[in-house]
């Protein structure tokens, strides 16, 4: 028999060995492996494993890639809102707005002018020269209304510059547009750039008067001691002591008191004659631009005469407004010409241009400078190079024009040409070019008259603003010319209206049949569009979780600035014409901050030992700011605290999947906040219009979630008109199809049927999952995996409150014909002398009211300040590559294997402990007739089973 001391000694050795085995396995396979992996996942002291500090950084290669075959594109969808009853809406009825879409695009983006520069976000005393990644972005779009083959020949040089390489053909992109939808579908909505022009002139009445008079001459209307301007004084900036005209009430009063003899003034209403030269011209140009009809023959004229409207000077039997316009989806998306803004924008800015001159110029030379964009810095409505743009429109639209008729066709599609200028204008409606084409006939007649008599009275030679002789071939934007006494300056000029998307240079590949050349499109963007540099913090200082690591991948600048003006606060809850220029306005700037959604602050290794994950899928309980370019601000995305449907989000590589977290916009993003303006005039809106569009005044533009979710219920009806001192009404009804991708059929407001849903807050709340933006990211590394950004844009008509805006007083109606601002009217009437009040009462002119918006001549009954949606978009991007997911899956496998090794070693150790203790107590097969000890060991071992039962979920790494 073996000596019991030997057995017990051996037992002690077994126990010691088991302890050592567990301790070493724990340190090597749990602690050290976990620490090493934790360090790797958070970038080895650089804040993220996706930093761009190293020269061979895969992240840098990914972010600057121009391999469009492998680089993830962005799928874009636009849903537009069309006003189904435009004339009725502008006449004072509720707007019936119908959603159309989605219209599908695929966006390809590449970075150019790439540089690595020191960061402004680092606290390091020796900033890394590669701290920030600076770049501009070029975009090109495939329209997915058919199957598309695309090519590209871009390559990236070692110095990060772009070059031309071997052309590659991308996989065919399938049609995504529903069969009942087309890019030629019409949408009726506000014309945003017209709203900009209207704001620059305050309102319609003042805009029309400014076509003839200076601002001082208009301000002198009704002023004591100011006589009527003579014909040669109207519009002359030196003639500042005379009045443009006399208001209709004063004119009628003076005529009545002078036994029917009118005073030596022009009645202001003479400028508002539907059949006169001004309104006739404006209506014609508006109709060319797709402006809707607001009056038909037989309705009363605008001039207060009480006469019926018959036809304009150009034979139109309808009056058209430029406020609401009908355009194709193609034109709304990518831009279109405007004949109205080309002429009216030019003339209304003439005074400012003249006043900015150090020395006088001839009218033709001044016009050339204005129409080529050289004076944009001096005027409140920027014209751009109208002359050049008009010529380019002519190159695609001249062929649609009929001699003696109009240009009512469309330009060739983008896929039909490789000419860059023509590609940009692909598919546009050509009707606005009619006014340009007409200059050809007029200038030809002028030339013939001057050939016969160089001094022919009433004739001056045409001068194209671009210094060409295109007047003789296709027509042009005129800086000068006179035809039979009519001044042609500004005629034929087309303003470039920007689309809601971007310019699109994706056109025909001349070397590959039936293909679109994306490489050439992106290069054209780089060559023609102004660069707009942004930078991201991609290489923080080294350290152990230092503060700046939390800002990894934050934007440092966007569009070249580290902050942007987003809002001017004047105490009003709606955007108004004078907000920007008002000395009392508080200018709010928003700092550029937050990520692009491609990367976030990593959490590090955080999963149970032995599981096949490196994260439990729960992110840090902090806001994750994401910069939204459309809003020029960041929006906090947060984890809702629970997984959707209790199912983990997954990211899948080539074979394995890992868990991710889904972030949603904070529900208070557009809540009321005076500092940012959000929530004004309703919760759910962000006013962004102060800095949008071509005018210094901005426009009433609002940013929001699709269909205003998380917003006020009142947004879906907007019946309250108290802000305009009007009765309830002239609000909105929104409908959207319920049939998904299927054709819902024509919409009938009187019987929408089951295929259209009336939108209210309850409906929107039920659809939030399909309307809310979201971002999926891998928690341990902060890798942004995929995102779907959904936001919308709305507009309203400018308000025109005579109590706070003196310009609006010119639109008064003393016969109670208008429905708003009666309180201001009563105040104005009470301020008159007793004699005036008595005489006006005798004339039936004692009920002063005002139009309900700045559209205060053609459509006085539509209420300003009501928010109407124009579109919402969805941008879906997959950021994480399968290779990146595979790397993380490999980490997870390695972590699981380490856990398995530790569990195996622990199991073996438990067996060893059992044997060792049995040997010490001489139990089991080591029993030496010491039953008492064995009995005690049996009791102890039963407790040890509980004590050493191992639940590996207790071991976690933070």
Secondary structure as GFF3:
##gff-version 3
##sequence-region A 1 958
A	DSSP	alpha_helix	4	25	.	.	.	ID=ss1
A	DSSP	pi_helix	26	32	.	.	.	ID=ss2
A	DSSP	alpha_helix	33	41	.	.	.	ID=ss3
A	DSSP	alpha_helix	58	63	.	.	.	ID=ss4
A	DSSP	beta_strand	74	83	.	.	.	ID=ss5
A	DSSP	alpha_helix	86	90	.	.	.	ID=ss6
A	DSSP	beta_strand	95	117	.	.	.	ID=ss7
A	DSSP	beta_strand	132	143	.	.	.	ID=ss8
A	DSSP	beta_strand	150	156	.	.	.	ID=ss9
A	DSSP	beta_strand	162	169	.	.	.	ID=ss10
A	DSSP	beta_strand	186	190	.	.	.	ID=ss11
A	DSSP	alpha_helix	192	200	.	.	.	ID=ss12
A	DSSP	alpha_helix	204	209	.	.	.	ID=ss13
A	DSSP	alpha_helix	215	219	.	.	.	ID=ss14
A	DSSP	beta_strand	227	228	.	.	.	ID=ss15
A	DSSP	beta_strand	242	243	.	.	.	ID=ss16
A	DSSP	alpha_helix	248	257	.	.	.	ID=ss17
A	DSSP	three_ten_helix	268	272	.	.	.	ID=ss18
A	DSSP	alpha_helix	277	288	.	.	.	ID=ss19
A	DSSP	beta_strand	291	296	.	.	.	ID=ss20
A	DSSP	beta_strand	318	328	.	.	.	ID=ss21
A	DSSP	alpha_helix	329	334	.	.	.	ID=ss22
A	DSSP	beta_strand	336	338	.	.	.	ID=ss23
A	DSSP	alpha_helix	339	340	.	.	.	ID=ss24
A	DSSP	pi_helix	341	345	.	.	.	ID=ss25
A	DSSP	alpha_helix	346	348	.	.	.	ID=ss26
A	DSSP	alpha_helix	350	356	.	.	.	ID=ss27
A	DSSP	alpha_helix	363	371	.	.	.	ID=ss28
A	DSSP	three_ten_helix	376	378	.	.	.	ID=ss29
A	DSSP	alpha_helix	386	397	.	.	.	ID=ss30
A	DSSP	three_ten_helix	398	400	.	.	.	ID=ss31
A	DSSP	three_ten_helix	414	416	.	.	.	ID=ss32
A	DSSP	alpha_helix	420	424	.	.	.	ID=ss33
A	DSSP	three_ten_helix	431	433	.	.	.	ID=ss34
A	DSSP	alpha_helix	434	452	.	.	.	ID=ss35
A	DSSP	beta_strand	460	464	.	.	.	ID=ss36
A	DSSP	three_ten_helix	470	472	.	.	.	ID=ss37
A	DSSP	beta_strand	478	483	.	.	.	ID=ss38
A	DSSP	beta_strand	486	487	.	.	.	ID=ss39
A	DSSP	beta_strand	495	497	.	.	.	ID=ss40
A	DSSP	beta_strand	507	508	.	.	.	ID=ss41
A	DSSP	beta_strand	516	517	.	.	.	ID=ss42
A	DSSP	alpha_helix	518	528	.	.	.	ID=ss43
A	DSSP	beta_strand	534	537	.	.	.	ID=ss44
A	DSSP	three_ten_helix	547	551	.	.	.	ID=ss45
A	DSSP	beta_strand	555	557	.	.	.	ID=ss46
A	DSSP	beta_strand	563	569	.	.	.	ID=ss47
A	DSSP	beta_strand	586	591	.	.	.	ID=ss48
A	DSSP	beta_strand	624	628	.	.	.	ID=ss49
A	DSSP	beta_strand	633	639	.	.	.	ID=ss50
A	DSSP	three_ten_helix	644	646	.	.	.	ID=ss51
A	DSSP	beta_strand	649	652	.	.	.	ID=ss52
A	DSSP	beta_strand	657	665	.	.	.	ID=ss53
A	DSSP	beta_strand	686	687	.	.	.	ID=ss54
A	DSSP	three_ten_helix	689	691	.	.	.	ID=ss55
A	DSSP	beta_strand	701	704	.	.	.	ID=ss56
A	DSSP	three_ten_helix	706	708	.	.	.	ID=ss57
A	DSSP	three_ten_helix	713	716	.	.	.	ID=ss58
A	DSSP	three_ten_helix	722	724	.	.	.	ID=ss59
A	DSSP	beta_strand	732	737	.	.	.	ID=ss60
A	DSSP	beta_strand	756	758	.	.	.	ID=ss61
A	DSSP	alpha_helix	761	766	.	.	.	ID=ss62
A	DSSP	alpha_helix	768	771	.	.	.	ID=ss63
A	DSSP	beta_strand	774	778	.	.	.	ID=ss64
A	DSSP	beta_strand	783	795	.	.	.	ID=ss65
A	DSSP	three_ten_helix	806	811	.	.	.	ID=ss66
A	DSSP	alpha_helix	822	830	.	.	.	ID=ss67
A	DSSP	alpha_helix	834	842	.	.	.	ID=ss68
A	DSSP	beta_strand	868	878	.	.	.	ID=ss69
A	DSSP	alpha_helix	882	920	.	.	.	ID=ss70
A	DSSP	three_ten_helix	924	926	.	.	.	ID=ss71
A	DSSP	alpha_helix	931	948	.	.	.	ID=ss72
A	DSSP	three_ten_helix	952	954	.	.	.	ID=ss73
###
